[in-house]
Amino acid sequence: MVFQNDFLMKRFNLKTFAFSSALLLAFGVFSLTSSQNRDVRNTQAKVVAAFNSQCATNHFPKKQLRGLIKRATLQLKDVNAHFEDGKFAVAYDLDGNGQKEYFVWLKDTGIGDNVYWGVFALKPARFLGIIFAEHIYLRRRVDGWAALTVSSHLSSSDSFVTTYGFRNGKYVKVAGGYETSANRNDEPKFVGKVPYLCERY
């Protein structure tokens, strides 16, 4: 009887383990699919605004972000570019909570208007990632944080396009990574049509 009980208990434990493993696998697949679907919805949302370095201003809460800006700048210590020391920023509400996030100008490459931007939030103060771009196109917020499609300057007519999404508290590359050219007329359709956050010269 003891042997039989042990045997039944082992069978029960094996079945429980198998069921738990299958459940965890299904949950993992569901989570991955859900994350991918969210990325698709956000990265295909309409572009509603754009900015570049001409829109940057020195009117932003530098004191509250000073420590985070310094740490973010250290991540670029090996990048051959001119430090801007976080003097200028562009404000935009990325998550729809009524509070502005800040794209802080960390480094200027001197190639076109390409800039390393640090993205920061307040209340609490936190660092949300680094984005390299000449132009940043802000997409309509669909699910969580707005996706960002960016273009960086390659030549007078050519650009490199990438899209960033918000994952696990940071902006990371989720789509794109391709060259476009005004000469080939293959730039994204919104280029030249979307309103900028400032008057450009």
PyRosetta script that sets phi, psi and omega in degrees:
from pyrosetta import init, pose_from_sequence

init()
pose = pose_from_sequence("MVFQNDFLMKRFNLKTFAFSSALLLAFGVFSLTSSQNRDVRNTQAKVVAAFNSQCATNHFPKKQLRGLIKRATLQLKDVNAHFEDGKFAVAYDLDGNGQKEYFVWLKDTGIGDNVYWGVFALKPARFLGIIFAEHIYLRRRVDGWAALTVSSHLSSSDSFVTTYGFRNGKYVKVAGGYETSANRNDEPKFVGKVPYLCERY")
pose.set_psi(1, -42.2)
pose.set_omega(1, 178.4)
pose.set_phi(2, -61.7)
pose.set_psi(2, -43.2)
pose.set_omega(2, 178.8)
pose.set_phi(3, -60.3)
pose.set_psi(3, -43.8)
pose.set_omega(3, -179.2)
pose.set_phi(4, -63.8)
pose.set_psi(4, -41.5)
pose.set_omega(4, 179.1)
pose.set_phi(5, -63.8)
pose.set_psi(5, -40.7)
pose.set_omega(5, 178.1)
pose.set_phi(6, -63.0)
pose.set_psi(6, -41.2)
pose.set_omega(6, -179.5)
pose.set_phi(7, -63.0)
pose.set_psi(7, -45.1)
pose.set_omega(7, 179.4)
pose.set_phi(8, -64.5)
pose.set_psi(8, -38.1)
pose.set_omega(8, 179.7)
pose.set_phi(9, -65.7)
pose.set_psi(9, -39.5)
pose.set_omega(9, 178.2)
pose.set_phi(10, -64.7)
pose.set_psi(10, -42.1)
pose.set_omega(10, 178.1)
pose.set_phi(11, -61.8)
pose.set_psi(11, -42.0)
pose.set_omega(11, 179.5)
pose.set_phi(12, -63.1)
pose.set_psi(12, -43.1)
pose.set_omega(12, -179.6)
pose.set_phi(13, -65.1)
pose.set_psi(13, -40.1)
pose.set_omega(13, 178.5)
pose.set_phi(14, -64.4)
pose.set_psi(14, -43.0)
pose.set_omega(14, 179.3)
pose.set_phi(15, -65.8)
pose.set_psi(15, -39.9)
pose.set_omega(15, 178.9)
pose.set_phi(16, -64.1)
pose.set_psi(16, -42.2)
pose.set_omega(16, 178.2)
pose.set_phi(17, -63.1)
pose.set_psi(17, -44.7)
pose.set_omega(17, -179.4)
pose.set_phi(18, -63.0)
pose.set_psi(18, -43.3)
pose.set_omega(18, 179.7)
pose.set_phi(19, -64.7)
pose.set_psi(19, -42.8)
pose.set_omega(19, -180.0)
pose.set_phi(20, -63.6)
pose.set_psi(20, -41.3)
pose.set_omega(20, 179.8)
pose.set_phi(21, -64.1)
pose.set_psi(21, -43.7)
pose.set_omega(21, 179.1)
pose.set_phi(22, -63.5)
pose.set_psi(22, -39.0)
pose.set_omega(22, 179.7)
pose.set_phi(23, -65.6)
pose.set_psi(23, -43.8)
pose.set_omega(23, 179.0)
pose.set_phi(24, -64.6)
pose.set_psi(24, -40.3)
pose.set_omega(24, 178.5)
pose.set_phi(25, -63.4)
pose.set_psi(25, -45.5)
pose.set_omega(25, 179.6)
pose.set_phi(26, -62.2)
pose.set_psi(26, -40.6)
pose.set_omega(26, 178.9)
pose.set_phi(27, -64.9)
pose.set_psi(27, -40.3)
pose.set_omega(27, 179.1)
pose.set_phi(28, -63.8)
pose.set_psi(28, -43.6)
pose.set_omega(28, 178.6)
pose.set_phi(29, -63.7)
pose.set_psi(29, -43.1)
pose.set_omega(29, 179.2)
pose.set_phi(30, -61.4)
pose.set_psi(30, -44.0)
pose.set_omega(30, -179.0)
pose.set_phi(31, -63.8)
pose.set_psi(31, -42.5)
pose.set_omega(31, 179.6)
pose.set_phi(32, -64.2)
pose.set_psi(32, -45.2)
pose.set_omega(32, 179.7)
pose.set_phi(33, -63.3)
pose.set_psi(33, -42.3)
pose.set_omega(33, 179.3)
pose.set_phi(34, -61.9)
pose.set_psi(34, -42.3)
pose.set_omega(34, 179.2)
pose.set_phi(35, -64.5)
pose.set_psi(35, -42.4)
pose.set_omega(35, 179.1)
pose.set_phi(36, -64.5)
pose.set_psi(36, -42.0)
pose.set_omega(36, 178.8)
pose.set_phi(37, -63.0)
pose.set_psi(37, -40.0)
pose.set_omega(37, 178.3)
pose.set_phi(38, -63.0)
pose.set_psi(38, -42.7)
pose.set_omega(38, 177.9)
pose.set_phi(39, -59.8)
pose.set_psi(39, -43.2)
pose.set_omega(39, -179.3)
pose.set_phi(40, -62.7)
pose.set_psi(40, -46.7)
pose.set_omega(40, -179.8)
pose.set_phi(41, -60.5)
pose.set_psi(41, -44.1)
pose.set_omega(41, -176.9)
pose.set_phi(42, -72.0)
pose.set_psi(42, -42.2)
pose.set_omega(42, -175.6)
pose.set_phi(43, -75.9)
pose.set_psi(43, -15.0)
pose.set_omega(43, 177.3)
pose.set_phi(44, -103.4)
pose.set_psi(44, 2.6)
pose.set_omega(44, 178.1)
pose.set_phi(45, -66.8)
pose.set_psi(45, 158.3)
pose.set_omega(45, -177.8)
pose.set_phi(46, -64.1)
pose.set_psi(46, 138.7)
pose.set_omega(46, 173.0)
pose.set_phi(47, -76.6)
pose.set_psi(47, 124.9)
pose.set_omega(47, -173.7)
pose.set_phi(48, -112.0)
pose.set_psi(48, -16.3)
pose.set_omega(48, -179.1)
pose.set_phi(49, -162.8)
pose.set_psi(49, 167.1)
pose.set_omega(49, 179.2)
pose.set_phi(50, -151.6)
pose.set_psi(50, 163.4)
pose.set_omega(50, 173.4)
pose.set_phi(51, -156.6)
pose.set_psi(51, 164.6)
pose.set_omega(51, 169.9)
pose.set_phi(52, -141.5)
pose.set_psi(52, -167.0)
pose.set_omega(52, -173.4)
pose.set_phi(53, -64.9)
pose.set_psi(53, -21.2)
pose.set_omega(53, 178.8)
pose.set_phi(54, -67.1)
pose.set_psi(54, -18.5)
pose.set_omega(54, -179.4)
pose.set_phi(55, -89.1)
pose.set_psi(55, -4.7)
pose.set_omega(55, -176.1)
pose.set_phi(56, -72.9)
pose.set_psi(56, 143.5)
pose.set_omega(56, 179.6)
pose.set_phi(57, -133.5)
pose.set_psi(57, 159.0)
pose.set_omega(57, 177.8)
pose.set_phi(58, -91.2)
pose.set_psi(58, 6.7)
pose.set_omega(58, 178.9)
pose.set_phi(59, -95.0)
pose.set_psi(59, 85.8)
pose.set_omega(59, 175.8)
pose.set_phi(60, -156.9)
pose.set_psi(60, 163.2)
pose.set_omega(60, -173.4)
pose.set_phi(61, -74.9)
pose.set_psi(61, 74.3)
pose.set_omega(61, -176.6)
pose.set_phi(62, -62.3)
pose.set_psi(62, -40.5)
pose.set_omega(62, -175.3)
pose.set_phi(63, -61.2)
pose.set_psi(63, -43.1)
pose.set_omega(63, -178.8)
pose.set_phi(64, -67.3)
pose.set_psi(64, -24.9)
pose.set_omega(64, -175.5)
pose.set_phi(65, -106.0)
pose.set_psi(65, -1.1)
pose.set_omega(65, -170.9)
pose.set_phi(66, -54.3)
pose.set_psi(66, -47.7)
pose.set_omega(66, -178.2)
pose.set_phi(67, -64.1)
pose.set_psi(67, -42.4)
pose.set_omega(67, 179.5)
pose.set_phi(68, -66.9)
pose.set_psi(68, -38.9)
pose.set_omega(68, 178.4)
pose.set_phi(69, -62.5)
pose.set_psi(69, -42.7)
pose.set_omega(69, 179.6)
pose.set_phi(70, -61.7)
pose.set_psi(70, -43.8)
pose.set_omega(70, 179.9)
pose.set_phi(71, -67.0)
pose.set_psi(71, -38.1)
pose.set_omega(71, 178.6)
pose.set_phi(72, -65.4)
pose.set_psi(72, -39.7)
pose.set_omega(72, 179.6)
pose.set_phi(73, -63.2)
pose.set_psi(73, -33.8)
pose.set_omega(73, 178.6)
pose.set_phi(74, -62.5)
pose.set_psi(74, -27.1)
pose.set_omega(74, 177.4)
pose.set_phi(75, -67.0)
pose.set_psi(75, -17.1)
pose.set_omega(75, -178.0)
pose.set_phi(76, -107.4)
pose.set_psi(76, 15.6)
pose.set_omega(76, -174.2)
pose.set_phi(77, -62.3)
pose.set_psi(77, -25.5)
pose.set_omega(77, -179.4)
pose.set_phi(78, -95.6)
pose.set_psi(78, 1.7)
pose.set_omega(78, -180.0)
pose.set_phi(79, -86.2)
pose.set_psi(79, 130.0)
pose.set_omega(79, -178.1)
pose.set_phi(80, -80.4)
pose.set_psi(80, 87.1)
pose.set_omega(80, -179.3)
pose.set_phi(81, -157.6)
pose.set_psi(81, 165.6)
pose.set_omega(81, -176.6)
pose.set_phi(82, -87.2)
pose.set_psi(82, 127.2)
pose.set_omega(82, 178.8)
pose.set_phi(83, -71.2)
pose.set_psi(83, 136.5)
pose.set_omega(83, 174.5)
pose.set_phi(84, -103.2)
pose.set_psi(84, -6.4)
pose.set_omega(84, 174.8)
pose.set_phi(85, 61.2)
pose.set_psi(85, 25.5)
pose.set_omega(85, 176.0)
pose.set_phi(86, 63.9)
pose.set_psi(86, 34.5)
pose.set_omega(86, -176.8)
pose.set_phi(87, -82.0)
pose.set_psi(87, -23.7)
pose.set_omega(87, -173.4)
pose.set_phi(88, -130.0)
pose.set_psi(88, 153.4)
pose.set_omega(88, -178.2)
pose.set_phi(89, -155.4)
pose.set_psi(89, 162.6)
pose.set_omega(89, 172.7)
pose.set_phi(90, -120.3)
pose.set_psi(90, 131.9)
pose.set_omega(90, -177.7)
pose.set_phi(91, -101.4)
pose.set_psi(91, 139.4)
pose.set_omega(91, 177.2)
pose.set_phi(92, -162.4)
pose.set_psi(92, 139.6)
pose.set_omega(92, 178.6)
pose.set_phi(93, -82.5)
pose.set_psi(93, 105.7)
pose.set_omega(93, -175.2)
pose.set_phi(94, -88.2)
pose.set_psi(94, -25.0)
pose.set_omega(94, -175.3)
pose.set_phi(95, -112.7)
pose.set_psi(95, 4.9)
pose.set_omega(95, 173.9)
pose.set_phi(96, 72.5)
pose.set_psi(96, 20.6)
pose.set_omega(96, -179.2)
pose.set_phi(97, -94.9)
pose.set_psi(97, 6.5)
pose.set_omega(97, 179.0)
pose.set_phi(98, 85.9)
pose.set_psi(98, -1.3)
pose.set_omega(98, 178.5)
pose.set_phi(99, -114.1)
pose.set_psi(99, 140.1)
pose.set_omega(99, -177.3)
pose.set_phi(100, -76.0)
pose.set_psi(100, 140.8)
pose.set_omega(100, 163.2)
pose.set_phi(101, -97.9)
pose.set_psi(101, 167.0)
pose.set_omega(101, -172.9)
pose.set_phi(102, -130.2)
pose.set_psi(102, 127.0)
pose.set_omega(102, 171.0)
pose.set_phi(103, -93.7)
pose.set_psi(103, 106.7)
pose.set_omega(103, -175.2)
pose.set_phi(104, -99.1)
pose.set_psi(104, 130.8)
pose.set_omega(104, -178.6)
pose.set_phi(105, -73.7)
pose.set_psi(105, 106.4)
pose.set_omega(105, -176.4)
pose.set_phi(106, -93.9)
pose.set_psi(106, -45.6)
pose.set_omega(106, -177.2)
pose.set_phi(107, -145.3)
pose.set_psi(107, 141.6)
pose.set_omega(107, 178.1)
pose.set_phi(108, -109.6)
pose.set_psi(108, 125.0)
pose.set_omega(108, -176.1)
pose.set_phi(109, -82.5)
pose.set_psi(109, -21.1)
pose.set_omega(109, -176.0)
pose.set_phi(110, 80.3)
pose.set_psi(110, 1.7)
pose.set_omega(110, 177.9)
pose.set_phi(111, -105.3)
pose.set_psi(111, 106.1)
pose.set_omega(111, -172.7)
pose.set_phi(112, 60.3)
pose.set_psi(112, -137.8)
pose.set_omega(112, 174.7)
pose.set_phi(113, -110.2)
pose.set_psi(113, 29.4)
pose.set_omega(113, 179.5)
pose.set_phi(114, -64.7)
pose.set_psi(114, 131.2)
pose.set_omega(114, -176.6)
pose.set_phi(115, -136.4)
pose.set_psi(115, 144.3)
pose.set_omega(115, 166.9)
pose.set_phi(116, -89.9)
pose.set_psi(116, 114.1)
pose.set_omega(116, 179.4)
pose.set_phi(117, -102.4)
pose.set_psi(117, 133.0)
pose.set_omega(117, 169.5)
pose.set_phi(118, -96.9)
pose.set_psi(118, 135.1)
pose.set_omega(118, -179.5)
pose.set_phi(119, -103.5)
pose.set_psi(119, 129.5)
pose.set_omega(119, -174.7)
pose.set_phi(120, -136.2)
pose.set_psi(120, 153.2)
pose.set_omega(120, 175.9)
pose.set_phi(121, -128.5)
pose.set_psi(121, 163.1)
pose.set_omega(121, 177.4)
pose.set_phi(122, -120.6)
pose.set_psi(122, 165.9)
pose.set_omega(122, 174.9)
pose.set_phi(123, 55.9)
pose.set_psi(123, 65.0)
pose.set_omega(123, -2.1)
pose.set_phi(124, -84.9)
pose.set_psi(124, 161.0)
pose.set_omega(124, 177.7)
pose.set_phi(125, -67.9)
pose.set_psi(125, 129.8)
pose.set_omega(125, 180.0)
pose.set_phi(126, -155.3)
pose.set_psi(126, 154.7)
pose.set_omega(126, -179.4)
pose.set_phi(127, -96.6)
pose.set_psi(127, 129.8)
pose.set_omega(127, -173.3)
pose.set_phi(128, -113.1)
pose.set_psi(128, 4.6)
pose.set_omega(128, 176.7)
pose.set_phi(129, 128.7)
pose.set_psi(129, 172.0)
pose.set_omega(129, 177.6)
pose.set_phi(130, -119.5)
pose.set_psi(130, 135.0)
pose.set_omega(130, -178.5)
pose.set_phi(131, -126.8)
pose.set_psi(131, 131.4)
pose.set_omega(131, 178.2)
pose.set_phi(132, -101.9)
pose.set_psi(132, 120.6)
pose.set_omega(132, -175.7)
pose.set_phi(133, -164.7)
pose.set_psi(133, 155.3)
pose.set_omega(133, 166.7)
pose.set_phi(134, -93.8)
pose.set_psi(134, -46.0)
pose.set_omega(134, 177.0)
pose.set_phi(135, -124.2)
pose.set_psi(135, 136.6)
pose.set_omega(135, 175.4)
pose.set_phi(136, -115.0)
pose.set_psi(136, 123.5)
pose.set_omega(136, -179.5)
pose.set_phi(137, -104.7)
pose.set_psi(137, 121.4)
pose.set_omega(137, -174.5)
pose.set_phi(138, -94.5)
pose.set_psi(138, 122.0)
pose.set_omega(138, -178.7)
pose.set_phi(139, -91.2)
pose.set_psi(139, 155.4)
pose.set_omega(139, 177.9)
pose.set_phi(140, -61.0)
pose.set_psi(140, 135.6)
pose.set_omega(140, 179.6)
pose.set_phi(141, -72.7)
pose.set_psi(141, 120.8)
pose.set_omega(141, -179.0)
pose.set_phi(142, -107.0)
pose.set_psi(142, -50.5)
pose.set_omega(142, -174.8)
pose.set_phi(143, -141.0)
pose.set_psi(143, 99.8)
pose.set_omega(143, -178.8)
pose.set_phi(144, 85.1)
pose.set_psi(144, -122.5)
pose.set_omega(144, -175.6)
pose.set_phi(145, -94.6)
pose.set_psi(145, 147.0)
pose.set_omega(145, 179.9)
pose.set_phi(146, -65.0)
pose.set_psi(146, 141.1)
pose.set_omega(146, 173.0)
pose.set_phi(147, -81.7)
pose.set_psi(147, 155.2)
pose.set_omega(147, -177.9)
pose.set_phi(148, -125.2)
pose.set_psi(148, 122.7)
pose.set_omega(148, 171.1)
pose.set_phi(149, -103.1)
pose.set_psi(149, 130.9)
pose.set_omega(149, -173.8)
pose.set_phi(150, -126.1)
pose.set_psi(150, 152.5)
pose.set_omega(150, 172.5)
pose.set_phi(151, -126.2)
pose.set_psi(151, 138.6)
pose.set_omega(151, 176.7)
pose.set_phi(152, -116.2)
pose.set_psi(152, 148.7)
pose.set_omega(152, -173.6)
pose.set_phi(153, -77.2)
pose.set_psi(153, 125.9)
pose.set_omega(153, 173.5)
pose.set_phi(154, -107.7)
pose.set_psi(154, -42.5)
pose.set_omega(154, 178.0)
pose.set_phi(155, -155.6)
pose.set_psi(155, -173.8)
pose.set_omega(155, -177.9)
pose.set_phi(156, -62.4)
pose.set_psi(156, -22.1)
pose.set_omega(156, -177.8)
pose.set_phi(157, -123.4)
pose.set_psi(157, -12.6)
pose.set_omega(157, -173.6)
pose.set_phi(158, -110.6)
pose.set_psi(158, 145.0)
pose.set_omega(158, 179.0)
pose.set_phi(159, -138.2)
pose.set_psi(159, 164.0)
pose.set_omega(159, 176.2)
pose.set_phi(160, -118.1)
pose.set_psi(160, 126.4)
pose.set_omega(160, -172.6)
pose.set_phi(161, -110.8)
pose.set_psi(161, 133.4)
pose.set_omega(161, 178.6)
pose.set_phi(162, -141.5)
pose.set_psi(162, 151.9)
pose.set_omega(162, 176.0)
pose.set_phi(163, -121.1)
pose.set_psi(163, 135.9)
pose.set_omega(163, 179.6)
pose.set_phi(164, -110.2)
pose.set_psi(164, 140.9)
pose.set_omega(164, 173.5)
pose.set_phi(165, -124.2)
pose.set_psi(165, 164.5)
pose.set_omega(165, -176.9)
pose.set_phi(166, -97.1)
pose.set_psi(166, 115.8)
pose.set_omega(166, -179.3)
pose.set_phi(167, -135.0)
pose.set_psi(167, 129.4)
pose.set_omega(167, 175.0)
pose.set_phi(168, 51.2)
pose.set_psi(168, 43.0)
pose.set_omega(168, 174.7)
pose.set_phi(169, 83.0)
pose.set_psi(169, 6.6)
pose.set_omega(169, -179.0)
pose.set_phi(170, -139.7)
pose.set_psi(170, 152.0)
pose.set_omega(170, 169.8)
pose.set_phi(171, -84.5)
pose.set_psi(171, 126.0)
pose.set_omega(171, -179.1)
pose.set_phi(172, -134.6)
pose.set_psi(172, 158.7)
pose.set_omega(172, 178.0)
pose.set_phi(173, -69.2)
pose.set_psi(173, 129.3)
pose.set_omega(173, -179.2)
pose.set_phi(174, -126.6)
pose.set_psi(174, -13.7)
pose.set_omega(174, -178.2)
pose.set_phi(175, -160.4)
pose.set_psi(175, 170.1)
pose.set_omega(175, 176.5)
pose.set_phi(176, 84.5)
pose.set_psi(176, -144.1)
pose.set_omega(176, -175.4)
pose.set_phi(177, 88.4)
pose.set_psi(177, 52.2)
pose.set_omega(177, -178.3)
pose.set_phi(178, -144.0)
pose.set_psi(178, 157.1)
pose.set_omega(178, 179.7)
pose.set_phi(179, -90.2)
pose.set_psi(179, 145.1)
pose.set_omega(179, 173.4)
pose.set_phi(180, -130.9)
pose.set_psi(180, 161.4)
pose.set_omega(180, -178.6)
pose.set_phi(181, -144.5)
pose.set_psi(181, 135.2)
pose.set_omega(181, 174.8)
pose.set_phi(182, -65.5)
pose.set_psi(182, -29.1)
pose.set_omega(182, 179.1)
pose.set_phi(183, -68.9)
pose.set_psi(183, -32.2)
pose.set_omega(183, 178.2)
pose.set_phi(184, -89.7)
pose.set_psi(184, -8.7)
pose.set_omega(184, -179.0)
pose.set_phi(185, 59.3)
pose.set_psi(185, 39.6)
pose.set_omega(185, -179.3)
pose.set_phi(186, -117.0)
pose.set_psi(186, 23.0)
pose.set_omega(186, 175.5)
pose.set_phi(187, -70.1)
pose.set_psi(187, 156.6)
pose.set_omega(187, 174.9)
pose.set_phi(188, -53.9)
pose.set_psi(188, 145.3)
pose.set_omega(188, -173.4)
pose.set_phi(189, -61.6)
pose.set_psi(189, -26.5)
pose.set_omega(189, -176.8)
pose.set_phi(190, -79.8)
pose.set_psi(190, -13.0)
pose.set_omega(190, -178.7)
pose.set_phi(191, -62.5)
pose.set_psi(191, 128.3)
pose.set_omega(191, -179.8)
pose.set_phi(192, 85.7)
pose.set_psi(192, -4.6)
pose.set_omega(192, -176.7)
pose.set_phi(193, -116.8)
pose.set_psi(193, -18.6)
pose.set_omega(193, -175.0)
pose.set_phi(194, -87.6)
pose.set_psi(194, 141.7)
pose.set_omega(194, 179.1)
pose.set_phi(195, -71.1)
pose.set_psi(195, 143.6)
pose.set_omega(195, 177.0)
pose.set_phi(196, -93.4)
pose.set_psi(196, 158.7)
pose.set_omega(196, -178.3)
pose.set_phi(197, -77.5)
pose.set_psi(197, -0.9)
pose.set_omega(197, -178.5)
pose.set_phi(198, -152.4)
pose.set_psi(198, 168.5)
pose.set_omega(198, 171.3)
pose.set_phi(199, -78.3)
pose.set_psi(199, 124.4)
pose.set_omega(199, 179.8)
pose.set_phi(200, -100.0)
pose.set_psi(200, 149.0)
pose.set_omega(200, 179.7)
pose.set_phi(201, -106.9)
pose.dump_pdb("model.pdb")
